[in-house]
Amino acid sequence: MKLTKEIIKKIKKNDYKTITALYNEAFSAMIAMVVRYKKNEEDQITIINNSFMKAIEKIEKFDLSKEFTPWICQITKNELIDSYRKEKNYDVFFDFEAKEDGQELETESLYDLEVEHAYLRNILQTLPPATNLVFNLFAIEGYTSKEVGEELNISYETVKWHIKEARKRLKLKLIENSTTYKA
């Protein structure tokens, strides 16, 4: 659905059909993003609904020359980050000292691994929540380490630790799974 001035006017007037059609169109893009970060289905739907409501509330700020899906996905990404900030144990999630010995992080991309999307998503969901968030922002969303640190208000060293930890755990999980399937 291409948003127009008329559609935005209907949304502002709380036109149920228009809002529902927009939600149905945006849902698949939003859920594809949210499942990478949240394991619990209830949490996933909460993030999606909160994101969609924020988009509806700020629909007059939408640039009609742009596509709606990337805009709602950016709102969803921000909602995911905000949800981690609001969680009870936020400080505990990121209470890591840099454990690197000065080596740079490996540059091998997760995309280089030839695994199915669902399989990869399941493996990513085995990561601790904070590590999952940092790694997804870095490897999947394309943020730099510095940008991840700025978004989450954590040090660069902590970001590097989470990325290294994620890679280490994912590699072990992939090795474990490959030996399981060969047996």
N, C-alpha and C positions, 0 to 999 in steps of 0.2 A: 504494500500500500504506500503510494507516494503521498506524503503529507502536503496538503495545500492549505491556504488561508481558510477555506470553507470547512475543512476537516478540523482544523485547530479551533475554529469557532464552535463547532459541534462538541468537541472535547471540553472546551471551557464551559459549555452549557450542560455538561454531564450527560451527553447523549450515550445511553447504555450500549446501543448497537455499535457505534463507532469506537468506543473505548474497548469493548469486547473484541472487536475485529483487530484492533491495533495490538491488544494483549496477545491474542492468538498468533499473530504474525511475529511478534517479538519473542515469544516464549522459547522457541527452539534455540535461538541464538543465546538467550540468557541462560537457559539450563545447560547448554554445552559449556559455558564458562563456569557456572557455579559448581557443577559436579566435580570439577578439578580441585576445588578448594574445600568443599563441605561434603562429608560422608553421609550425614543424617538427612534423610529426605525432608523432614519437617524444617530443618535449618535451610535447606536449599529453597524450599517454597517461600519461606519467610524473606530470604534475601531477594528473591525474584519479585515478590509482591511489594516489598519496601522500595525496591529500585523502580518498579513500574509506577508506584504512587508518586515518587519524587519526580519522575519524568512527566507525569500528568500535571502535577502541581506547577512545574516550570515549563510547560509546553510552549508558552508564549516566548520563551528564550530560544526555542529551536530555530536554527538557521534553515530556511526552506530550500536553500541551494544545496544542502547536504542530504545524505541518506540518514534515515531514522535508526537503522540497526546499529551502526557504529556509535551513535550518540547514546542509545540505551545501554549498549555494552560498556561504555565508559562510566556511565552512572552505576551500573552493576558492579564494575570493578572497584569503584570508590566505596560502594556499600559493603563489599566484601572486606576491604581494608578497614573501614569503620567498625565492622562487626568484631574484628580481631582486637581493635583498640578498646572496645567496650567490654570485652570479656574479662571476667573476674581475675584471672591469673595472667593478664597481659605481661606484666613485668617479669613474671617467672618464665614465660615463653622465651624471652629474649635476654635472659641473664646468663650469657655465655662469654667467657674470655676468649680471645683469639687463640686458637690452638695451632695455627699454621707455623711452620718453621721457615717462613720466608718464601716458600715456593709459590709460584703463581698457580691459579686454578687451571685445571685441564681445559682445553678448548673444545674437546669432543662434545658435539651437540647431541641432545637426546633424540633429535630428529634423524640422526644417522642410524639409529637402531631401527631395524625393520620389524616392527611389531604392530599388531593391530591397535587401533585407537582404544577400544574397550579394554584390552589387556593392559595397555600402558596406563590408562586412567585408574584401573584397579591397583596397579603397582604404586602409582603416585599417592593413592589414598592410604597406603600403609605408612607414609611418613608422618612424623609428629606434626601437629597443626601449624606451628610457627615455621618449621622447615618447609612444609608443603607450600605455605603462603609465599615465602621468600623464593623458593625454587620456581614456582609457577610464574611469579612476576618476572623473574629473570629469564628463565628458559622458554616459557610459552608465550608470555605477553611481550617479551622483548625489552623490558626495562634494563638499564645498565645497573651495575652493582651500586653505584652512587645514587641513582634515582630510587632504587629499592630502599636504601638507607634513609633517604630524605622522606619518602612516602611513609615509612613505618617509624620514623624517628629513632633509628638505631644506628650504631656505628658501622662504618665500612668493614671493619674487621669482623663484626658479628654477621654481616651479610655474607662475607666470604666463608665464614665458618659454616653457616647454614647451607650454602651452595655445595661446599665440599662434603659436608655430612650427607646431604641429599644424594649426591652422586655416589658416594661410598655405599649408602644403604640400597640405592637402586641397583647398583652393580651387583651387590651380594644377592639381592632378591632375584635378579635376572639369572645369575649363575645357579642359585638354588632351584629356580623354576625349570631351568634347562636340564639340570641333572635329574629332576623329578620326572620330567616327560620322557627322558631317554631310558629310564629304568623300566 
